[in-house]
Amino acid sequence: MTTPALLAISHGTASLAGQDAVRRLVDAVAVRLPDVTVRLGHVDVQDPDVEASLAALPAGSPVVVVPLLLSAGYHVHVDLTEATAAHPEVHLAAALGPDPRLARVLARRLGELRADASGARAADAVVLAVAGSSDERANEDCRREASMLAEQLGRPVVVGFLAAAEPRLHTAVEAARAAHDRVLVSSYLLAPGYFQDLAAKGGGDLITRPLLDADDPAPELVDLVVDRYLDCIDGPVASTL
C-alpha cells in the first residue's frame, strides 16, 4: 500500500511575509505526518503551479490535494477540480473553511487586542473581513464562518468583503459604527499580503492579525490541514490503493 502524498495548494501571494507564513504551516504539517510526502504548490501568483507540483511527484502515485483556502469558490470548484480531473490517482480534499476551529483562532486574535488599554471591549462591533469571490458559494462559506465566530464570541458578527461581493468592508464598518463607538475588524485572511493591507484600510478602529503570520502556526490550522488529508484517505483514496 502506497501512502498518498499531501499536496497543499495555496492561493499564492507576492508578499514575502505571506509566503513564509504559508510555508511554515506546510512545514508544521510535514512534522505531524512524518511518513507522508508533503509538498506545497499554488493556484495563482506563485510557482510551482498545480500541474508542475503534480508532475514533480512520482507518476501514478496517489496524491491528496488539500486547498489552503478558507472557502470553496472558483479556485476549488473549477481550477483545482479541472487540474485534478485528468489524474485518477489524485483526489481533491475540502477547503479549510468554514470550520469551528477557524472561529477559535479568530476569537483568539480578537482577544489579543485586549493587550493594551485601547484593546477589544465587550461593546465593540465586530466585522469579519473576507476577500470575497465572484462565486457565491465561497461568499456563503464566509458568512457561515461569521456565524461560527459569533457563536464563539457570544455577540453578532457581520461580514465585509474586500472585493467581488457586497457589502464591502468599508460599508459594513460604517454601518456597524452607527450603533457602536468602535468597530473591530477580524481578519479572515490566511496570511499577510495584499488583502490584509487592504483590510487595514477598511475604516476599522483596530484590526487583528491574519490567521498565519510570523508566529508558529496555530495548532488548529495544522489540525485542519491534517484532517482534510486524513478525511480524504478514509474516503475515496482508500478505494484506489
C-alpha positions as CSV (number, residue, x, y, z in Angstrom):
1,M,0.0,0.0,0.0
2,T,1.4,3.4,-1.0
3,T,0.8,6.2,1.3
4,P,-0.7,9.1,-0.6
5,A,1.3,12.3,-0.8
6,L,-0.2,15.5,0.5
7,L,0.0,18.4,-1.9
8,A,-1.0,21.6,-0.2
9,I,-2.2,24.2,-2.7
10,S,-2.2,27.8,-1.5
11,H,-3.7,30.8,-3.4
12,G,-0.2,32.3,-3.8
13,T,1.0,35.8,-2.8
14,A,3.6,38.3,-3.8
15,S,4.2,39.1,-0.1
16,L,7.4,37.5,1.2
17,A,5.9,37.5,4.7
18,G,2.8,35.7,3.4
19,Q,4.9,33.2,1.5
20,D,6.9,32.5,4.7
21,A,3.8,32.1,6.8
22,V,2.2,29.6,4.5
23,R,5.5,27.6,4.1
24,R,5.8,27.3,7.9
25,L,2.2,25.9,8.0
26,V,3.1,23.3,5.5
27,D,6.4,22.5,7.3
28,A,4.4,22.0,10.5
29,V,2.0,19.6,8.7
30,A,5.1,17.7,7.5
31,V,6.3,17.3,11.0
32,R,2.9,16.0,12.1
33,L,2.9,13.5,9.2
34,P,6.5,12.2,9.1
35,D,5.6,9.2,6.9
36,V,3.9,11.3,4.3
37,T,5.4,13.2,1.4
38,V,4.2,16.8,1.9
39,R,4.6,19.4,-0.8
40,L,3.4,23.0,-1.4
41,G,2.1,24.4,-4.7
42,H,0.0,27.3,-5.7
43,V,-3.1,28.0,-7.8
44,D,-2.1,31.6,-8.7
45,V,0.7,34.2,-8.4
46,Q,3.5,31.8,-7.3
47,D,5.3,28.8,-8.8
48,P,5.1,25.9,-8.9
49,D,1.5,25.8,-10.1
50,V,-0.8,22.8,-9.7
51,E,0.3,20.9,-12.8
52,A,4.0,21.4,-12.1
53,S,3.5,20.3,-8.5
54,L,1.8,17.1,-9.6
55,A,4.4,16.4,-12.2
56,A,7.1,16.7,-9.6
57,L,5.6,13.7,-7.7
58,P,6.2,10.1,-8.8
59,A,4.0,9.3,-11.8
60,G,0.9,7.2,-10.9
61,S,1.4,7.6,-7.1
62,P,-1.7,8.5,-5.1
63,V,-1.9,12.2,-4.1
64,V,-4.4,14.2,-1.9
65,V,-4.6,17.8,-2.9
66,V,-5.5,20.0,0.2
67,P,-6.6,23.5,-0.7
68,L,-5.1,26.0,1.7
69,L,-8.2,28.2,1.0
70,L,-10.7,29.4,3.5
71,S,-13.7,28.8,1.3
72,A,-14.7,26.7,-1.7
73,G,-15.1,29.1,-4.6
74,Y,-13.9,29.2,-8.2
75,H,-10.4,28.0,-7.4
76,V,-11.7,24.8,-5.7
77,H,-14.8,24.2,-7.9
78,V,-13.1,25.0,-11.2
79,D,-9.4,25.4,-11.1
80,L,-8.5,22.6,-8.8
81,T,-11.3,20.3,-9.9
82,E,-10.2,20.6,-13.5
83,A,-6.5,20.3,-12.7
84,T,-7.0,17.0,-10.8
85,A,-9.7,15.5,-13.1
86,A,-7.2,14.1,-15.5
87,H,-5.3,12.3,-12.8
88,P,-7.4,9.4,-11.4
89,E,-4.8,8.8,-8.7
90,V,-5.2,12.4,-7.4
91,H,-8.1,13.3,-5.0
92,L,-9.2,16.8,-4.0
93,A,-9.9,17.4,-0.3
94,A,-12.2,20.0,1.1
95,A,-11.2,23.7,1.6
96,L,-10.2,24.7,5.2
97,G,-13.3,26.6,5.9
98,P,-15.8,27.1,7.2
99,D,-14.8,25.3,10.4
100,P,-15.3,25.9,14.1
101,R,-11.6,25.7,14.7
102,L,-11.0,28.7,12.5
103,A,-13.5,30.6,14.6
104,R,-11.5,29.7,17.7
105,V,-8.4,31.2,16.1
106,L,-10.3,34.3,15.0
107,A,-11.6,34.7,18.5
108,R,-8.1,34.4,20.0
109,R,-6.9,37.0,17.6
110,L,-9.6,39.4,18.8
111,G,-8.6,38.6,22.4
112,E,-5.1,39.7,21.6
113,L,-6.4,43.2,21.0
114,R,-7.0,43.4,24.8
115,A,-3.3,43.5,25.4
116,D,-3.4,47.3,25.8
117,A,-5.8,49.8,27.2
118,S,-7.3,50.5,23.8
119,G,-7.9,46.9,23.1
120,A,-11.2,45.0,22.5
121,R,-14.2,45.9,24.6
122,A,-17.5,44.0,25.0
123,A,-19.4,46.8,23.4
124,D,-17.3,46.9,20.2
125,A,-18.8,45.8,16.9
126,V,-17.0,43.0,15.1
127,V,-16.8,42.9,11.3
128,L,-15.3,39.9,9.6
129,A,-13.1,41.0,6.7
130,V,-13.0,38.4,3.9
131,A,-11.5,38.5,0.4
132,G,-14.8,38.0,-1.4
133,S,-15.4,36.0,-4.6
134,S,-17.4,36.0,-7.8
135,D,-18.5,32.5,-6.7
136,E,-21.4,32.9,-4.3
137,R,-20.7,29.5,-2.8
138,A,-17.4,31.0,-1.4
139,N,-19.2,34.0,0.0
140,E,-21.7,31.8,1.7
141,D,-18.9,29.8,3.3
142,C,-17.6,33.1,4.7
143,R,-21.0,34.0,6.1
144,R,-21.1,30.6,7.8
145,E,-17.7,31.3,9.3
146,A,-19.0,34.6,10.6
147,S,-21.9,32.8,12.3
148,M,-19.4,30.4,13.9
149,L,-17.4,33.3,15.2
150,A,-20.5,35.0,16.5
151,E,-21.4,31.8,18.4
152,Q,-17.8,31.7,19.8
153,L,-17.9,35.3,20.9
154,G,-21.5,35.4,22.1
155,R,-22.2,38.5,20.0
156,P,-23.1,39.5,16.4
157,V,-20.5,39.4,13.7
158,V,-21.2,40.9,10.2
159,V,-19.2,40.3,7.0
160,G,-17.4,42.9,5.0
161,F,-16.0,41.9,1.6
162,L,-12.8,43.3,0.2
163,A,-13.7,42.5,-3.5
164,A,-16.3,41.0,-5.7
165,A,-19.2,40.9,-3.3
166,E,-21.3,43.2,-1.1
167,P,-21.3,44.8,1.4
168,R,-17.7,46.0,1.0
169,L,-15.7,46.2,4.2
170,H,-15.8,49.9,4.4
171,T,-19.6,50.0,4.1
172,A,-20.0,47.2,6.7
173,V,-17.7,49.1,9.1
174,E,-19.6,52.4,8.7
175,A,-23.0,50.6,9.2
176,A,-21.7,49.0,12.4
177,R,-20.3,52.3,13.6
178,A,-23.8,53.8,13.6
179,A,-24.7,51.7,16.6
180,H,-21.3,51.3,18.3
181,D,-18.5,53.6,19.4
182,R,-15.8,51.4,17.9
183,V,-15.5,48.7,15.2
184,L,-13.1,45.8,15.3
185,V,-12.1,44.2,12.1
186,S,-11.5,40.5,12.4
187,S,-9.2,39.4,9.5
188,Y,-10.4,36.2,7.9
189,L,-7.4,36.0,5.7
190,L,-4.9,33.2,5.7
191,A,-1.6,35.3,5.6
192,P,-0.1,38.7,5.2
193,G,-0.3,40.2,1.8
194,Y,-2.4,42.5,-0.5
195,F,-5.8,41.7,1.1
196,Q,-4.5,42.2,4.7
197,D,-3.1,45.5,3.7
198,L,-6.5,46.4,2.1
199,A,-8.4,45.3,5.2
200,A,-6.2,47.5,7.4
201,K,-7.5,50.5,5.3
202,G,-11.1,49.4,5.7
203,G,-12.0,52.0,8.4
204,G,-12.0,49.8,11.5
205,D,-10.6,51.1,14.8
206,L,-8.5,48.0,15.3
207,I,-7.7,45.0,13.1
208,T,-6.5,41.6,14.0
209,R,-3.6,39.7,12.5
210,P,-4.3,37.2,9.7
211,L,-4.6,33.6,10.6
212,L,-1.0,33.0,9.8
213,D,1.9,35.4,10.4
214,A,5.4,35.5,11.8
215,D,4.5,33.3,14.8
216,D,4.3,29.5,14.6
217,P,1.0,28.4,13.0
218,A,-1.9,27.8,15.4
219,P,-2.4,24.2,16.3
220,E,-5.9,24.4,14.9
221,L,-4.6,25.3,11.5
222,V,-2.2,22.4,11.4
223,D,-5.0,20.1,12.6
224,L,-7.3,21.3,9.8
225,V,-4.8,20.5,7.1
226,V,-4.0,17.1,8.5
227,D,-7.7,16.3,9.0
228,R,-8.6,17.3,5.4
229,Y,-5.9,14.9,4.2
230,L,-6.9,12.1,6.5
231,D,-10.6,12.5,5.7
232,C,-9.9,12.1,2.0
233,I,-7.8,9.0,2.7
234,D,-10.6,7.5,4.7
235,G,-12.9,8.1,1.8
236,P,-12.2,7.9,-1.9
237,V,-8.4,7.4,-1.8
238,A,-8.6,4.2,0.1
239,S,-10.5,2.5,-2.7
240,T,-7.7,3.2,-5.2
241,L,-4.9,1.6,-3.1
